[in-house]
Amino acid sequence: MKIAKKICAGAIAAALTALLAGVSAAADVPPPERLRARESFAKDGFGIFVHWGLYAAWGKGEWYLNKSRMPLADYEAKAAAFNPTNFDARAWAKAFAGAGARYVTITSRHHDGFSMFDTAQTDYDIVDATPFRRDPLKELAAACAGEGLGLGFYYSLLDWRRPDYPRGRATDDYGAYFAFMTNQLSELLTGYGPVRCIWLDGEWDHGRGSGFDWRLQELYGLVHRLQPACLVGNNSHADLLDGEDFQIWEINYPGDHAGHMNDRQTIAEGVPLECCWSTTDEAWGYNPDDPLSRMTATEIVRRLVRTRARGANLLLNVAPAPDGSIPETIRTRLAEVGEWIRRYGDTVFGTEPARYRVMATVSTRSADGRTVWLHCMPDKANPKYGMWMKSYDRVLAATDLMTGEPVPFVQKEHKGDRMLSITLDIPEGVPDYIVRLDVEPFASPASAP
C-alpha cells in the first residue's frame, strides 16, 4: 500500500505543478457553475458540522494536544489503539438528513495533523496508523449521496505536528508544507465525488498584517480548477478575500462580535453567510462530560431561526465518540429538531430576512414577498406577549400557525411610522411561536429603517 501511495503522490504532485502554474493573480471571476453553487448553498439553510479525529480518544476536545502540552510521541502513539468499529456512515447520514440538514462538513484533518482519510502524503492517517484500516470519509461520501446530502471538508491550514509547518510567526521555508496541503486537497477533490465546500481554518495563526504569505490565491485557484462548483470558505475571522465563496461567522450571528471572534469582520455582500455553533461548552471535539449540555432542542431551533432571520446558514457541530458512534443525547436532539423542521421548515428554508423585529421576535419572508413569518421566542410562557413594531407591508391577514386560528391585529400610522400591533397567548414549552402574515407591499415606502 505504501509503495502504491508514493506512486500516487508523485502523480498528483506532477499534475499539481501544472495546475498551480496556471493560477494567476487576476481577480477571481466565478463561472456560472460556482454562482449556481453559491445560490444553492444560500438556500440550504442548515448543515451539520462534524469534529472527529484522533483527539476524540481523550474526550477533551480537538485542542487537547495543544492545551495538554503532552509529548508529541505520546499523542501519536494513541493512533495504534484508535479503532472506531462502531462507525456507520449510513447511520450518520440518516441521522443528519432526519434532522433536516441539507449538507455535512467534516474535519478531514485538524490542527493535530492527523488525517481522517486515506492519503498518500503521510502514513499519519486513519488507514495506515490505526487498526481501523478504513477510510471513513470515503464511506461518508457515499452515504451522504444516498441521503441527498452535500458533503464538504474542513481542512486545517496550520499543523502542530509537522516540522515543515512554520510555527508561530516564523518565516521558515513554506514550500514543502504548501505542497503537502495542495496534494492532500487534490486527493479530497478528486477521490470523493462532488465536494460541496472546502472549509479552511487556521489562517489566524499567521494573521493579516503579519507579513506571512499563505499563498491563499493559489490554494483557492486549485480548488476551483479541480471542482469548479466547489465553494471555498475561510474561517479567518477577517473580511473576505478574492476567491472566497461564502463568509463564516464563528459562534456569532452575522454582524455580531461577541467574545474575540470576528472582531475584524464585516458582513460580506453578494455571497452566502454561514454561522457555526458548537453543541458543547468548551470545545468542538468529543467530550463525554459535556454532550449537548448547553443546547437543548429548543435552543437549536431558536439558533436556526435567528440565523435564518439574518440570512445565513446554521452549521451545527456534533462530536462523535472515539468508537465512531454519535452519542445518544445528540441523536435525540437531532431527531427533535428534525420533527420541528418537518412541521415548520417552510418558515425558514427558501426564505429571506424580513425587517420585522422586536423583543424576542425575528422574522422571515417568502421568496415571492407575499408572506412574512413572525418567530416569537420569549424565555417564558407569556399570556400577553404584545408586539408593537414598524410595518413594512400592508397586512391582509394574520394566522396563528400553531393553532390555525386567525390573529387579531391593528395596523395604523403613529408619529409618521406605519405600525403593527399584535398580542399573543404563548404557552410554556414552545420553542418558536409562529404567526403568518399575508401581506402586500405598500404603494409607497414610508419610514424605511
C-alpha positions as a Python dict, from the first residue, in 0.01 Angstrom:
ca = {
    (1, 'M'): (0, 0, 0),
    (2, 'K'): (275, 245, 92),
    (3, 'I'): (455, 197, -243),
    (4, 'A'): (131, 249, -431),
    (5, 'K'): (57, 557, -225),
    (6, 'K'): (400, 703, -305),
    (7, 'I'): (345, 645, -677),
    (8, 'C'): (4, 812, -648),
    (9, 'A'): (159, 1101, -458),
    (10, 'G'): (414, 1155, -732),
    (11, 'A'): (148, 1162, -1000),
    (12, 'I'): (-61, 1412, -803),
    (13, 'A'): (243, 1633, -744),
    (14, 'A'): (319, 1644, -1116),
    (15, 'A'): (-39, 1733, -1202),
    (16, 'L'): (-41, 1999, -931),
    (17, 'T'): (266, 2168, -1070),
    (18, 'A'): (84, 2218, -1397),
    (19, 'L'): (-234, 2331, -1227),
    (20, 'L'): (-70, 2583, -996),
    (21, 'A'): (141, 2721, -1277),
    (22, 'G'): (-179, 2845, -1436),
    (23, 'V'): (-304, 3027, -1128),
    (24, 'S'): (-260, 3400, -1175),
    (25, 'A'): (-311, 3698, -953),
    (26, 'A'): (-605, 3812, -1166),
    (27, 'A'): (-931, 3889, -989),
    (28, 'D'): (-1149, 3587, -932),
    (29, 'V'): (-1446, 3574, -1170),
    (30, 'P'): (-1678, 3292, -1061),
    (31, 'P'): (-1801, 3078, -1350),
    (32, 'P'): (-2174, 3000, -1386),
    (33, 'E'): (-2149, 2666, -1206),
    (34, 'R'): (-1992, 2829, -899),
    (35, 'L'): (-2250, 3106, -897),
    (36, 'R'): (-2523, 2842, -907),
    (37, 'A'): (-2350, 2656, -624),
    (38, 'R'): (-2341, 2974, -414),
    (39, 'E'): (-2711, 3030, -474),
    (40, 'S'): (-2792, 2670, -384),
    (41, 'F'): (-2575, 2685, -72),
    (42, 'A'): (-2752, 3001, 46),
    (43, 'K'): (-3083, 2816, 19),
    (44, 'D'): (-2960, 2512, 211),
    (45, 'G'): (-3013, 2687, 542),
    (46, 'F'): (-2890, 2411, 772),
    (47, 'G'): (-2580, 2195, 778),
    (48, 'I'): (-2412, 1959, 1023),
    (49, 'F'): (-2051, 2023, 1129),
    (50, 'V'): (-1861, 1712, 1241),
    (51, 'H'): (-1545, 1738, 1450),
    (52, 'W'): (-1397, 1389, 1469),
    (53, 'G'): (-1035, 1284, 1484),
    (54, 'L'): (-767, 1118, 1695),
    (55, 'Y'): (-833, 1379, 1966),
    (56, 'A'): (-1168, 1207, 2034),
    (57, 'A'): (-974, 928, 2210),
    (58, 'W'): (-902, 1161, 2504),
    (59, 'G'): (-1251, 1310, 2521),
    (60, 'K'): (-1110, 1655, 2594),
    (61, 'G'): (-1183, 1838, 2271),
    (62, 'E'): (-993, 1894, 1949),
    (63, 'W'): (-729, 2125, 2108),
    (64, 'Y'): (-610, 1862, 2355),
    (65, 'L'): (-261, 1821, 2202),
    (66, 'N'): (-201, 2195, 2230),
    (67, 'K'): (-361, 2251, 2570),
    (68, 'S'): (-218, 1944, 2747),
    (69, 'R'): (137, 2011, 2626),
    (70, 'M'): (183, 1635, 2621),
    (71, 'P'): (484, 1491, 2433),
    (72, 'L'): (406, 1457, 2065),
    (73, 'A'): (522, 1094, 2068),
    (74, 'D'): (263, 1010, 2334),
    (75, 'Y'): (-10, 1170, 2129),
    (76, 'E'): (95, 989, 1811),
    (77, 'A'): (111, 655, 1993),
    (78, 'K'): (-262, 677, 2065),
    (79, 'A'): (-330, 606, 1699),
    (80, 'A'): (-233, 241, 1749),
    (81, 'A'): (-542, 197, 1968),
    (82, 'F'): (-782, 419, 1771),
    (83, 'N'): (-1033, 174, 1626),
    (84, 'P'): (-1380, 325, 1567),
    (85, 'T'): (-1554, -5, 1493),
    (86, 'N'): (-1898, 144, 1566),
    (87, 'F'): (-1865, 396, 1283),
    (88, 'D'): (-2162, 358, 1050),
    (89, 'A'): (-2166, 613, 769),
    (90, 'R'): (-2524, 526, 672),
    (91, 'A'): (-2647, 576, 1028),
    (92, 'W'): (-2470, 913, 1043),
    (93, 'A'): (-2620, 1028, 713),
    (94, 'K'): (-2969, 915, 810),
    (95, 'A'): (-2946, 1098, 1143),
    (96, 'F'): (-2826, 1418, 975),
    (97, 'A'): (-3089, 1402, 700),
    (98, 'G'): (-3353, 1320, 960),
    (99, 'A'): (-3258, 1638, 1146),
    (100, 'G'): (-3347, 1839, 836),
    (101, 'A'): (-2988, 1923, 743),
    (102, 'R'): (-2903, 1977, 378),
    (103, 'Y'): (-2526, 1927, 391),
    (104, 'V'): (-2243, 1797, 611),
    (105, 'T'): (-1896, 1943, 667),
    (106, 'I'): (-1648, 1709, 838),
    (107, 'T'): (-1292, 1750, 961),
    (108, 'S'): (-1057, 1580, 717),
    (109, 'R'): (-751, 1699, 909),
    (110, 'H'): (-747, 1922, 1218),
    (111, 'H'): (-464, 2117, 1380),
    (112, 'D'): (-318, 1799, 1536),
    (113, 'G'): (-216, 1691, 1185),
    (114, 'F'): (-392, 1353, 1187),
    (115, 'S'): (-564, 1281, 855),
    (116, 'M'): (-904, 1114, 873),
    (117, 'F'): (-882, 981, 518),
    (118, 'D'): (-656, 760, 307),
    (119, 'T'): (-382, 996, 193),
    (120, 'A'): (-66, 927, 0),
    (121, 'Q'): (108, 1226, 159),
    (122, 'T'): (169, 1072, 503),
    (123, 'D'): (125, 750, 697),
    (124, 'Y'): (-11, 950, 991),
    (125, 'D'): (-369, 881, 886),
    (126, 'I'): (-658, 661, 989),
    (127, 'V'): (-585, 394, 727),
    (128, 'D'): (-212, 349, 789),
    (129, 'A'): (-168, 441, 1155),
    (130, 'T'): (-469, 271, 1315),
    (131, 'P'): (-616, -80, 1330),
    (132, 'F'): (-934, 55, 1170),
    (133, 'R'): (-776, 46, 820),
    (134, 'R'): (-1079, 205, 657),
    (135, 'D'): (-1144, 546, 502),
    (136, 'P'): (-1447, 690, 687),
    (137, 'L'): (-1466, 993, 458),
    (138, 'K'): (-1499, 770, 153),
    (139, 'E'): (-1782, 580, 323),
    (140, 'L'): (-1948, 902, 437),
    (141, 'A'): (-1932, 1046, 85),
    (142, 'A'): (-2132, 751, -46),
    (143, 'A'): (-2377, 761, 246),
    (144, 'C'): (-2441, 1135, 211),
    (145, 'A'): (-2501, 1097, -161),
    (146, 'G'): (-2757, 828, -81),
    (147, 'E'): (-2943, 1064, 153),
    (148, 'G'): (-2923, 1366, -79),
    (149, 'L'): (-2678, 1549, 149),
    (150, 'G'): (-2395, 1761, 17),
    (151, 'L'): (-2053, 1685, 168),
    (152, 'G'): (-1780, 1937, 245),
    (153, 'F'): (-1440, 1902, 406),
    (154, 'Y'): (-1290, 2106, 689),
    (155, 'Y'): (-913, 2135, 632),
    (156, 'S'): (-660, 2290, 871),
    (157, 'L'): (-408, 2536, 734),
    (158, 'L'): (-189, 2502, 1041),
    (159, 'D'): (-29, 2188, 1182),
    (160, 'W'): (105, 2142, 1536),
    (161, 'R'): (298, 1829, 1439),
    (162, 'R'): (474, 1867, 1103),
    (163, 'P'): (826, 2014, 1125),
    (164, 'D'): (783, 2188, 787),
    (165, 'Y'): (495, 2399, 916),
    (166, 'P'): (626, 2748, 1007),
    (167, 'R'): (512, 2774, 1368),
    (168, 'G'): (418, 3096, 1539),
    (169, 'R'): (529, 3399, 1343),
    (170, 'A'): (834, 3229, 1197),
    (171, 'T'): (921, 3275, 830),
    (172, 'D'): (1068, 2930, 768),
    (173, 'D'): (1050, 2781, 421),
    (174, 'Y'): (682, 2725, 344),
    (175, 'G'): (719, 2546, 11),
    (176, 'A'): (727, 2187, 137),
    (177, 'Y'): (428, 2234, 367),
    (178, 'F'): (232, 2417, 97),
    (179, 'A'): (295, 2125, -140),
    (180, 'F'): (173, 1884, 128),
    (181, 'M'): (-151, 2080, 166),
    (182, 'T'): (-217, 2114, -206),
    (183, 'N'): (-151, 1742, -257),
    (184, 'Q'): (-396, 1650, 18),
    (185, 'L'): (-662, 1888, -106),
    (186, 'S'): (-622, 1744, -453),
    (187, 'E'): (-685, 1397, -313),
    (188, 'L'): (-1004, 1516, -144),
    (189, 'L'): (-1122, 1693, -457),
    (190, 'T'): (-1055, 1404, -695),
    (191, 'G'): (-1137, 1093, -493),
    (192, 'Y'): (-1459, 1165, -303),
    (193, 'G'): (-1711, 1274, -563),
    (194, 'P'): (-1866, 1622, -577),
    (195, 'V'): (-1743, 1832, -283),
    (196, 'R'): (-1983, 2097, -152),
    (197, 'C'): (-1713, 2313, 5),
    (198, 'I'): (-1360, 2330, 138),
    (199, 'W'): (-1379, 2485, 486),
    (200, 'L'): (-1036, 2624, 580),
    (201, 'D'): (-927, 2710, 933),
    (202, 'G'): (-608, 2834, 1098),
    (203, 'E'): (-510, 3138, 894),
    (204, 'W'): (-526, 3334, 1218),
    (205, 'D'): (-202, 3160, 1327),
    (206, 'H'): (-28, 3391, 1077),
    (207, 'G'): (-291, 3665, 1077),
    (208, 'R'): (-344, 3951, 836),
    (209, 'G'): (-68, 4204, 875),
    (210, 'S'): (189, 3951, 998),
    (211, 'G'): (374, 3958, 668),
    (212, 'F'): (331, 3585, 617),
    (213, 'D'): (207, 3476, 273),
    (214, 'W'): (-21, 3173, 293),
    (215, 'R'): (-45, 3171, -90),
    (216, 'L'): (-419, 3154, -50),
    (217, 'Q'): (-498, 3264, -403),
    (218, 'E'): (-308, 2964, -535),
    (219, 'L'): (-489, 2738, -290),
    (220, 'Y'): (-830, 2877, -385),
    (221, 'G'): (-744, 2856, -754),
    (222, 'L'): (-652, 2491, -717),
    (223, 'V'): (-985, 2409, -551),
    (224, 'H'): (-1182, 2590, -819),
    (225, 'R'): (-987, 2431, -1103),
    (226, 'L'): (-1032, 2077, -972),
    (227, 'Q'): (-1402, 2128, -892),
    (228, 'P'): (-1546, 2448, -1045),
    (229, 'A'): (-1864, 2422, -833),
    (230, 'C'): (-1682, 2364, -504),
    (231, 'L'): (-1710, 2660, -268),
    (232, 'V'): (-1422, 2795, -59),
    (233, 'G'): (-1478, 2928, 292),
    (234, 'N'): (-1201, 3052, 521),
    (235, 'N'): (-1256, 3086, 896),
    (236, 'S'): (-1010, 3374, 912),
    (237, 'H'): (-1215, 3594, 1149),
    (238, 'A'): (-1144, 3873, 898),
    (239, 'D'): (-1307, 4018, 588),
    (240, 'L'): (-1338, 3811, 271),
    (241, 'L'): (-1053, 3778, 25),
    (242, 'D'): (-1083, 3736, -350),
    (243, 'G'): (-1174, 3376, -433),
    (244, 'E'): (-1369, 3303, -113),
    (245, 'D'): (-1726, 3198, -187),
    (246, 'F'): (-1900, 3223, 149),
    (247, 'Q'): (-1837, 3404, 475),
    (248, 'I'): (-1805, 3222, 808),
    (249, 'W'): (-1916, 3365, 1142),
    (250, 'E'): (-1785, 3152, 1429),
    (251, 'I'): (-2006, 3143, 1740),
    (252, 'N'): (-2168, 3466, 1621),
    (253, 'Y'): (-2454, 3589, 1408),
    (254, 'P'): (-2357, 3799, 1104),
    (255, 'G'): (-2250, 4142, 1221),
    (256, 'D'): (-2215, 4044, 1586),
    (257, 'H'): (-1881, 4047, 1765),
    (258, 'A'): (-1928, 3855, 2086),
    (259, 'G'): (-1604, 3747, 2251),
    (260, 'H'): (-1285, 3755, 2045),
    (261, 'M'): (-1431, 3606, 1728),
    (262, 'N'): (-1494, 3806, 1412),
    (263, 'D'): (-1386, 4133, 1575),
    (264, 'R'): (-1227, 4248, 1248),
    (265, 'Q'): (-1502, 4118, 1022),
    (266, 'T'): (-1788, 4299, 850),
    (267, 'I'): (-2080, 4136, 672),
    (268, 'A'): (-1988, 4043, 317),
    (269, 'E'): (-2227, 4129, 36),
    (270, 'G'): (-2324, 3911, -255),
    (271, 'V'): (-2210, 3579, -106),
    (272, 'P'): (-2373, 3321, 125),
    (273, 'L'): (-2323, 3355, 500),
    (274, 'E'): (-2272, 3069, 743),
    (275, 'C'): (-2277, 3068, 1125),
    (276, 'C'): (-2112, 2775, 1302),
    (277, 'W'): (-2204, 2689, 1661),
    (278, 'S'): (-2078, 2415, 1887),
    (279, 'T'): (-2316, 2200, 2088),
    (280, 'T'): (-2074, 2178, 2380),
    (281, 'D'): (-1946, 2441, 2621),
    (282, 'E'): (-1570, 2409, 2592),
    (283, 'A'): (-1479, 2255, 2258),
    (284, 'W'): (-1591, 2126, 1918),
    (285, 'G'): (-1445, 1776, 1960),
    (286, 'Y'): (-1580, 1490, 2170),
    (287, 'N'): (-1619, 1545, 2545),
    (288, 'P'): (-1825, 1276, 2722),
    (289, 'D'): (-1873, 1501, 3024),
    (290, 'D'): (-2040, 1771, 2820),
    (291, 'P'): (-2252, 1638, 2530),
    (292, 'L'): (-2509, 1898, 2441),
    (293, 'S'): (-2510, 2032, 2798),
    (294, 'R'): (-2579, 2379, 2669),
    (295, 'M'): (-2806, 2323, 2370),
    (296, 'T'): (-3147, 2166, 2407),
    (297, 'A'): (-3364, 2105, 2101),
    (298, 'T'): (-3541, 2433, 2179),
    (299, 'E'): (-3212, 2621, 2177),
    (300, 'I'): (-3106, 2459, 1849),
    (301, 'V'): (-3437, 2550, 1683),
    (302, 'R'): (-3404, 2907, 1806),
    (303, 'R'): (-3047, 2923, 1684),
    (304, 'L'): (-3162, 2805, 1342),
    (305, 'V'): (-3447, 3057, 1328),
    (306, 'R'): (-3232, 3351, 1437),
    (307, 'T'): (-2960, 3253, 1192),
    (308, 'R'): (-3204, 3228, 903),
    (309, 'A'): (-3359, 3560, 1004),
    (310, 'R'): (-3012, 3709, 946),
    (311, 'G'): (-2994, 3546, 602),
    (312, 'A'): (-2732, 3287, 699),
    (313, 'N'): (-2697, 2909, 717),
    (314, 'L'): (-2666, 2737, 1054),
    (315, 'L'): (-2374, 2491, 1068),
    (316, 'L'): (-2444, 2293, 1385),
    (317, 'N'): (-2150, 2099, 1525),
    (318, 'V'): (-2174, 1745, 1661),
    (319, 'A'): (-1886, 1545, 1809),
    (320, 'P'): (-1883, 1167, 1755),
    (321, 'A'): (-1727, 936, 2012),
    (322, 'P'): (-1390, 766, 1957),
    (323, 'D'): (-1570, 441, 1869),
    (324, 'G'): (-1736, 618, 1576),
    (325, 'S'): (-2084, 639, 1724),
    (326, 'I'): (-2291, 952, 1764),
    (327, 'P'): (-2382, 989, 2134),
    (328, 'E'): (-2745, 911, 2210),
    (329, 'T'): (-2809, 1259, 2351),
    (330, 'I'): (-2705, 1415, 2022),
    (331, 'R'): (-2911, 1171, 1816),
    (332, 'T'): (-3216, 1253, 2027),
    (333, 'R'): (-3164, 1627, 1986),
    (334, 'L'): (-3123, 1591, 1609),
    (335, 'A'): (-3445, 1389, 1585),
    (336, 'E'): (-3633, 1653, 1783),
    (337, 'V'): (-3504, 1930, 1560),
    (338, 'G'): (-3598, 1727, 1254),
    (339, 'E'): (-3955, 1692, 1379),
    (340, 'W'): (-3983, 2071, 1417),
    (341, 'I'): (-3840, 2124, 1067),
    (342, 'R'): (-4088, 1880, 913),
    (343, 'R'): (-4370, 2090, 1059),
    (344, 'Y'): (-4240, 2441, 1019),
    (345, 'G'): (-3937, 2422, 790),
    (346, 'D'): (-4102, 2626, 516),
    (347, 'T'): (-4090, 2927, 751),
    (348, 'V'): (-3708, 2925, 747),
    (349, 'F'): (-3597, 2738, 431),
    (350, 'G'): (-3621, 2916, 98),
    (351, 'T'): (-3689, 3241, 284),
    (352, 'E'): (-3525, 3579, 313),
    (353, 'P'): (-3475, 3803, 615),
    (354, 'A'): (-3768, 4032, 692),
    (355, 'R'): (-3737, 4358, 884),
    (356, 'Y'): (-3999, 4290, 1150),
    (357, 'R'): (-3804, 4262, 1472),
    (358, 'V'): (-3892, 4345, 1830),
    (359, 'M'): (-3809, 4199, 2172),
    (360, 'A'): (-3785, 3820, 2131),
    (361, 'T'): (-3930, 3821, 1780),
    (362, 'V'): (-3747, 3793, 1448),
    (363, 'S'): (-3895, 3743, 1102),
    (364, 'T'): (-3851, 3572, 767),
    (365, 'R'): (-4014, 3638, 429),
    (366, 'S'): (-4114, 3406, 146),
    (367, 'A'): (-3929, 3433, -183),
    (368, 'D'): (-4230, 3594, -353),
    (369, 'G'): (-4252, 3855, -76),
    (370, 'R'): (-4618, 3784, -2),
    (371, 'T'): (-4574, 3601, 328),
    (372, 'V'): (-4396, 3710, 645),
    (373, 'W'): (-4347, 3478, 940),
    (374, 'L'): (-4308, 3629, 1286),
    (375, 'H'): (-4100, 3396, 1504),
    (376, 'C'): (-4172, 3469, 1869),
    (377, 'M'): (-3928, 3320, 2118),
    (378, 'P'): (-3975, 3460, 2470),
    (379, 'D'): (-3789, 3288, 2751),
    (380, 'K'): (-4105, 3210, 2948),
    (381, 'A'): (-4474, 3147, 2889),
    (382, 'N'): (-4641, 3479, 2820),
    (383, 'P'): (-5022, 3508, 2803),
    (384, 'K'): (-4995, 3868, 2690),
    (385, 'Y'): (-4697, 3880, 2456),
    (386, 'G'): (-4755, 4214, 2289),
    (387, 'M'): (-4573, 4321, 1972),
    (388, 'W'): (-4569, 4685, 1859),
    (389, 'M'): (-4340, 4722, 1561),
    (390, 'K'): (-4282, 4907, 1238),
    (391, 'S'): (-4479, 4760, 950),
    (392, 'Y'): (-4323, 4742, 604),
    (393, 'D'): (-4621, 4592, 420),
    (394, 'R'): (-4997, 4612, 419),
    (395, 'V'): (-5107, 4317, 634),
    (396, 'L'): (-5405, 4138, 480),
    (397, 'A'): (-5436, 3859, 736),
    (398, 'A'): (-5258, 3717, 1039),
    (399, 'T'): (-5277, 3348, 1130),
    (400, 'D'): (-5156, 3160, 1435),
    (401, 'L'): (-4951, 2885, 1272),
    (402, 'M'): (-4966, 2674, 1587),
    (403, 'T'): (-5347, 2662, 1603),
    (404, 'G'): (-5457, 2766, 1256),
    (405, 'E'): (-5677, 3038, 1406),
    (406, 'P'): (-5684, 3400, 1283),
    (407, 'V'): (-5498, 3652, 1498),
    (408, 'P'): (-5643, 3998, 1562),
    (409, 'F'): (-5411, 4281, 1466),
    (410, 'V'): (-5411, 4657, 1434),
    (411, 'Q'): (-5220, 4845, 1168),
    (412, 'K'): (-5209, 5226, 1186),
    (413, 'E'): (-5000, 5539, 1148),
    (414, 'H'): (-4813, 5651, 1458),
    (415, 'K'): (-4583, 5952, 1467),
    (416, 'G'): (-4512, 5921, 1098),
    (417, 'D'): (-4450, 5548, 1102),
    (418, 'R'): (-4671, 5262, 990),
    (419, 'M'): (-4707, 5037, 1293),
    (420, 'L'): (-4840, 4687, 1356),
    (421, 'S'): (-4981, 4569, 1689),
    (422, 'I'): (-5039, 4202, 1777),
    (423, 'T'): (-5095, 4031, 2113),
    (424, 'L'): (-5045, 3657, 2160),
    (425, 'D'): (-5103, 3400, 2431),
    (426, 'I'): (-4780, 3198, 2422),
    (427, 'P'): (-4787, 2874, 2623),
    (428, 'E'): (-4490, 2721, 2801),
    (429, 'G'): (-4254, 2484, 2620),
    (430, 'V'): (-4293, 2617, 2265),
    (431, 'P'): (-3952, 2676, 2107),
    (432, 'D'): (-4084, 2912, 1841),
    (433, 'Y'): (-4439, 3051, 1834),
    (434, 'I'): (-4507, 3145, 1471),
    (435, 'V'): (-4754, 3392, 1324),
    (436, 'R'): (-4805, 3403, 948),
    (437, 'L'): (-4875, 3740, 790),
    (438, 'D'): (-5024, 3757, 441),
    (439, 'V'): (-4901, 4088, 303),
    (440, 'E'): (-4870, 4310, 4),
    (441, 'P'): (-4616, 4591, -31),
    (442, 'F'): (-4727, 4944, 38),
    (443, 'A'): (-4771, 5155, -272),
    (444, 'S'): (-4506, 5395, -144),
    (445, 'P'): (-4240, 5323, 119),
    (446, 'A'): (-4270, 5501, 449),
    (447, 'S'): (-4008, 5548, 718),
    (448, 'A'): (-3779, 5274, 594),
    (449, 'P'): (-3515, 5192, 856),
}
